[in-house]
Every structure is written in structure tokens, then in C-alpha cells.
Amino acid sequence: MKSLQDYTTVIRPDNNGTFVAYIPAISGCHAWGQTPDEARTELVYVFEMIQEEYEEQGRSLPKDVELVNNLF
């Protein structure tokens, strides 16, 4: 069984002064918080719910993705 540590996690400032944390490989796996740590903590709960849904449906979580920074 995969864990949150098996995935690339992105945490960035959002437009409204909060922070968003998400896993690019898993659609819908994102959370917000007032601080980066709060967003990361909320992401743990979201990941666990999504993981449970996948298990109930007999599906495997997707593979991680590699992020590429395309700064010019």
C-alpha cells in the first residue's frame, strides 16, 4: 500500500493569503491552510480519504509524477 511519502507534494501560497498543498499525481488530492504546515496536515487527511475510496473500489493509487520546472 502506498503512503503519502511515496508522492511528490507541492505546497505554495494561494491568491488569498493562504497555502495550498496538493499531490499532482492524484486528482482531487489538495488541501488549504493558513500556514504551509496546516495545509500539509490537512493534506494527510485528504490523502487518507482518497486512499480509502480507491481501496473500496478495488483500484490502486496512481504512480507518482515527476515535476519539471520550465523557467525560461
C-alpha positions, -999 to +999 in steps of 0.1 A: +000+000+000+013+034-009+017+062+016+018+100+013+056+098+014+056+079-019+043+110-037+056+144-047+038+170-026+036+207-036+029+235-012+025+270-025+009+303-015-026+308-027-041+340-041-060+348-009-031+347+016-035+310+025-015+280+013-025+251-008-009+216-006-015+190-033-003+158-049-001+163-087-004+126-094-037+122-076-067+142-090-086+160-062-059+155-036-055+190-023-060+210+009-057+245+022-044+261+054-033+294+070+003+282+070+023+256+050+023+232+079-015+235+083-020+228+046+003+198+048-016+184+079-049+188+061-035+171+030-028+140+052-065+137+059-075+142+023-049+116+011-063+090+037-098+096+025-089+092-012-068+061-004-098+046+013-120+054-017-095+037-040-094+006-018-131+004-016-133+005-054-106-021-058-083+004-075-046+011-070-034+046-064-016+061-095+021+063-098+039+094-088+047+120-114+079+139-119+076+177-119+096+197-143+104+233-138+103+251-172+117+285-164+129+305-193 
